Amino acid sequence: MSETRVSAVITAYNSEAFIADAIKSVLHQNRVVDEIVVVDDGSTDATRQIVAEFEDQGIKYILQPNSSAGASRNRGIRETSGDFIAFLDADDFWLKDKTRLQAKYLVDHPDVALVSGFARWWNSDKDTIRTSGKVVKSIQTLRREILVHNRIGNPSMVMVRRSALEQVGVFDEKIRWGQDWDLWIRLVEKFEAAVLPEPLTVYRWHQDNLSHVRRWERLHSYWSVSKNAILKSKPAWRRPWLLMRSWSNQTYHRATYSIRFNAPRWRQLYYALASFFVYPLERTREKFGVVIRAIFGEQIYQSGKRLVGSRAQAGGPE
């Protein structure tokens, strides 16, 4: 393990409220990283001043003109030299065992190019936490499923082998949303990958998070990443099935957004019905739920849920 170097690349943009927590989570890892680079994508707030407080702990700070998260991560890759690279968005933070477990896994499994883990999703506005993640059954299953769903997760969850990036390339800077998913697809197509079955990262949800703004543009970009990968995949006979699954999944998210933000009822119904009938064999209950919500409206749907819940409690054991 001591012969293997681990680099941490922290990407930031107007992250003055979060960057200190991110840096501290890297510094406090049980497996100390060998170098830490913060790439600031043109922040206009106090991000730079806060990072400067950690300079005596070996933090390298790089300021670049505002471009994209993918460009920032690529800059971090170029500015580091570790055998393994771990990424961290400034508004997320790592749990203490992340680098130890992931670096050990990559050392013990030389055929594996990237390793992810579960994440704790923290809604900092509501102060709620849920854990998400799914263990990969086999590399064959992952190579099929990652074309429809990003089973690896966001960059803050991943550690990747530098030598693998040298073969498949880095983040595609032309892709605005989903450039990480695109890279995972390319890596999984050529190499082994794994998901460790325990939380390693805390993903902080907040209103200003770039992953939760410009929703329609983001969903369109995700669909493009998935569609383009599916159309290149083999065997060709499987592509129509994968395209239906992917389009249904993205349309399901369009339906939930339409309902949440009170879009015209016809739009809610269109997306909800399309998602359900194009491919009802996956997320069936959730898709049927958005159909009911679109038909009756969110207020009536929530009132019905409360009524059913209260009756269930009243009919329970005393």
C-alpha positions in Angstrom: 0.0 0.0 0.0 2.8 2.4 0.9 4.2 2.2 -2.6 0.9 3.3 -4.2 0.2 7.0 -4.3 -3.3 8.4 -4.0 -4.2 11.9 -5.3 -7.3 13.9 -4.3 -8.8 16.3 -6.7 -11.3 18.7 -5.2 -13.3 20.8 -7.6 -14.9 24.1 -6.5 -17.1 26.9 -7.8 -18.4 29.6 -5.4 -18.1 27.0 -2.6 -17.2 29.3 0.3 -19.9 27.6 2.5 -18.6 24.1 1.9 -15.0 24.0 0.8 -13.5 23.8 4.3 -15.6 20.7 5.2 -14.5 19.1 1.9 -10.8 19.7 2.6 -11.0 18.6 6.2 -12.7 15.3 5.1 -9.7 14.6 2.9 -7.1 15.6 5.5 -8.8 13.4 8.1 -8.8 10.2 6.0 -7.6 7.0 7.8 -5.5 6.4 4.7 -3.7 9.7 4.2 -3.7 10.9 0.6 -0.3 11.8 -0.9 -1.4 15.0 -2.6 -4.4 17.3 -2.6 -5.3 19.7 -5.4 -8.1 22.2 -5.3 -9.2 23.4 -8.7 -11.3 26.5 -8.5 -13.5 27.0 -11.6 -13.5 30.8 -11.5 -15.2 31.4 -8.2 -16.2 35.0 -7.4 -16.7 34.5 -3.7 -14.3 33.7 -0.8 -13.4 30.2 -1.9 -9.8 31.2 -2.5 -9.3 32.8 0.9 -10.7 29.8 2.7 -8.5 27.4 0.8 -5.5 29.6 1.6 -6.1 28.7 5.3 -5.0 25.1 4.5 -1.9 25.9 2.4 0.4 24.9 5.3 -1.1 21.4 5.1 0.1 20.9 1.6 -3.0 21.9 -0.4 -2.2 23.0 -3.9 -4.6 25.7 -5.2 -5.3 26.3 -8.9 -7.6 29.0 -10.2 -8.9 28.7 -13.8 -11.4 30.7 -15.9 -14.9 29.4 -15.4 -15.6 26.5 -17.8 -17.1 23.2 -16.4 -16.8 20.6 -13.8 -15.3 18.2 -16.4 -12.6 20.7 -17.3 -11.8 21.2 -13.6 -11.4 17.5 -13.0 -9.3 17.1 -16.1 -7.1 19.9 -14.8 -6.8 18.2 -11.5 -5.7 14.9 -13.3 -3.0 16.8 -15.1 -1.8 18.5 -12.0 -1.4 15.3 -10.0 0.8 12.2 -10.3 -0.8 9.6 -8.0 -1.4 6.0 -9.2 -5.0 6.3 -8.0 -7.2 9.5 -8.3 -10.1 10.3 -6.1 -12.5 13.2 -6.9 -14.5 15.3 -4.6 -17.0 18.0 -5.4 -16.6 20.9 -2.9 -20.1 20.6 -1.5 -19.7 16.9 -0.7 -17.4 15.3 1.8 -15.8 11.9 2.4 -16.3 9.5 5.3 -13.0 8.7 7.1 -12.5 5.2 5.6 -13.1 6.1 1.9 -9.5 6.2 0.7 -8.3 3.3 2.8 -11.0 0.9 1.6 -10.9 2.0 -2.1 -7.1 2.1 -2.4 -6.8 -1.3 -0.7 -9.4 -2.7 -3.1 -7.6 -1.4 -6.2 -4.3 -2.8 -4.9 -5.8 -6.2 -4.2 -7.7 -6.3 -7.5 -5.2 -5.1 -10.2 -7.8 -5.8 -13.0 -10.3 -3.2 -11.5 -10.0 0.2 -13.0 -12.4 2.1 -10.7 -14.2 1.5 -7.5 -17.2 3.3 -6.0 -19.3 2.8 -2.9 -22.6 3.8 -1.3 -23.5 7.4 -0.5 -25.4 9.1 2.2 -27.6 11.8 0.6 -28.0 14.6 3.0 -30.7 17.1 2.3 -29.2 20.0 4.2 -32.4 22.1 3.8 -34.6 19.5 5.5 -31.8 17.8 7.5 -32.7 14.3 6.3 -30.3 11.6 5.3 -30.8 8.5 3.1 -28.3 5.9 1.9 -28.2 4.8 -1.7 -26.1 2.4 -3.7 -26.3 -1.0 -5.3 -23.7 -3.8 -5.3 -22.7 -4.9 -8.8 -23.6 -8.6 -9.3 -21.1 -9.1 -12.2 -19.1 -7.0 -14.6 -21.4 -8.3 -17.4 -24.4 -7.0 -15.6 -22.8 -3.7 -15.0 -21.8 -3.3 -18.6 -25.4 -3.7 -19.6 -27.0 -1.7 -16.7 -24.7 1.3 -16.8 -26.0 2.1 -20.3 -29.4 2.8 -18.7 -28.5 3.9 -15.1 -25.4 5.4 -13.7 -24.7 2.5 -11.3 -21.2 3.9 -10.4 -22.5 7.2 -9.0 -21.1 10.8 -9.0 -17.3 11.5 -9.0 -17.2 12.1 -5.2 -17.9 8.4 -4.7 -15.2 7.1 -7.1 -11.5 6.3 -7.0 -9.9 5.5 -10.4 -6.7 4.0 -11.7 -4.6 6.6 -13.6 -3.4 4.0 -16.1 -6.9 3.3 -17.1 -7.6 6.9 -17.8 -4.5 7.0 -20.0 -6.2 4.3 -22.2 -9.8 5.5 -22.4 -9.3 9.2 -22.0 -10.6 11.7 -19.4 -13.9 13.6 -18.9 -15.5 14.8 -22.1 -15.6 18.6 -21.7 -18.2 19.0 -24.5 -20.8 17.2 -22.3 -22.3 19.7 -19.8 -24.3 17.2 -17.7 -23.3 13.6 -17.3 -19.7 13.7 -18.3 -18.9 11.5 -15.3 -21.4 8.9 -16.5 -19.9 9.0 -20.0 -16.4 8.3 -18.5 -17.7 5.4 -16.3 -19.3 3.8 -19.4 -16.0 4.0 -21.3 -14.0 2.6 -18.4 -16.5 -0.2 -17.6 -16.5 -1.2 -21.3 -12.8 -1.9 -21.2 -12.0 -2.8 -17.5 -13.4 -4.3 -14.4 -15.2 -2.1 -11.8 -16.7 -2.5 -8.4 -19.0 -0.9 -5.9 -18.2 -1.4 -2.2 -21.3 -2.1 -0.1 -21.0 0.7 2.5 -21.3 4.5 2.6 -18.0 6.2 1.8 -19.3 9.7 0.7 -21.8 12.2 1.9 -23.6 13.9 -1.0 -24.9 17.3 0.2 -28.2 18.3 -1.4 -28.9 22.0 -1.3 -30.9 24.4 -3.4 -27.8 26.0 -5.1 -26.3 22.6 -6.0 -25.5 22.6 -9.8 -26.9 19.1 -10.1 -30.4 20.4 -9.1 -30.7 23.5 -11.4 -31.5 23.7 -15.1 -33.3 20.3 -14.7 -34.7 19.9 -18.2 -31.3 20.6 -19.8 -29.7 18.2 -17.4 -32.2 15.4 -18.2 -31.8 15.9 -21.9 -28.0 15.6 -21.5 -28.4 12.4 -19.5 -30.6 11.0 -22.2 -28.0 11.9 -24.8 -25.2 10.2 -22.9 -27.3 7.0 -22.4 -28.7 7.0 -26.0 -25.3 7.5 -27.6 -23.7 4.7 -25.5 -26.6 2.3 -26.2 -26.4 2.9 -30.0 -22.7 1.9 -29.9 -23.2 -1.1 -27.7 -23.2 -4.8 -28.8 -25.1 -7.0 -29.5 -27.2 -4.8 -31.7 -30.4 -6.7 -31.1 -30.4 -5.6 -27.5 -30.4 -1.9 -28.3 -34.2 -1.3 -28.8 -34.9 -2.8 -25.3 -32.2 -0.7 -23.7 -33.4 2.5 -25.4 -37.0 1.9 -24.2 -35.7 1.4 -20.6 -33.6 4.5 -20.8 -36.2 6.7 -22.4 -38.8 5.5 -19.9 -36.5 6.2 -17.0 -35.6 9.8 -18.1 -39.3 10.5 -18.9 -40.2 9.3 -15.4 -37.9 12.0 -14.0 -39.5 14.5 -16.3 -42.9 13.5 -14.9 -41.8 13.9 -11.3 -40.3 17.3 -12.0 -43.5 18.4 -13.9 -45.6 17.5 -10.9 -43.2 19.0 -8.3 -43.0 22.3 -10.1 -46.7 22.4 -11.0 -46.3 22.3 -14.8 -49.5 22.2 -16.9 -51.6 19.1 -16.2 -51.4 17.9 -19.8 -47.6 17.9 -19.5 -47.7 16.0 -16.2 -50.0 13.4 -17.8 -48.0 13.0 -21.0 -44.7 12.3 -19.2 -46.3 10.1 -16.6 -48.3 7.9 -19.0 -45.4 7.8 -21.5 -43.0 6.6 -18.8 -45.4 3.9 -17.6 -46.5 2.5 -20.9 -43.1 2.6 -22.8 -41.5 0.3 -20.2 -43.7 -0.7 -17.2 -41.5 -3.6 -16.1 -39.0 -1.4 -14.2 -39.9 0.9 -11.2 -43.5 -0.1 -11.9 -44.8 1.1 -8.5 -43.1 4.5 -8.8 -44.2 5.0 -12.4 -47.8 4.1 -11.6 -47.6 6.5 -8.6 -46.8 9.5 -10.9 -49.7 8.5 -13.2 -52.1 8.7 -10.2 -50.5 12.0 -9.1 -50.8 13.5 -12.6 -54.5 12.4 -12.9 -55.8 13.6 -9.6 -53.3 16.3 -8.7 -50.7 16.4 -6.0 -53.0 17.8 -3.3 -55.6 15.1 -3.7 -52.9 12.4 -4.0 -51.2 13.5 -0.7 -54.5 13.7 1.1 -55.3 10.2 -0.1 -52.0 8.9 1.2 -52.6 10.5 4.6 -56.1 9.0 4.8 -54.9 5.5 3.9 -52.0 5.9 6.4 -54.4 7.0 9.2 -56.8 4.1 8.5 -53.9 1.6 8.6 -52.8 2.9 11.9 -56.4 2.8 13.3 -56.8 -0.7 12.2 -53.5 -1.9 13.7 -53.0 -3.8 17.0 -53.8 -1.9 20.1 
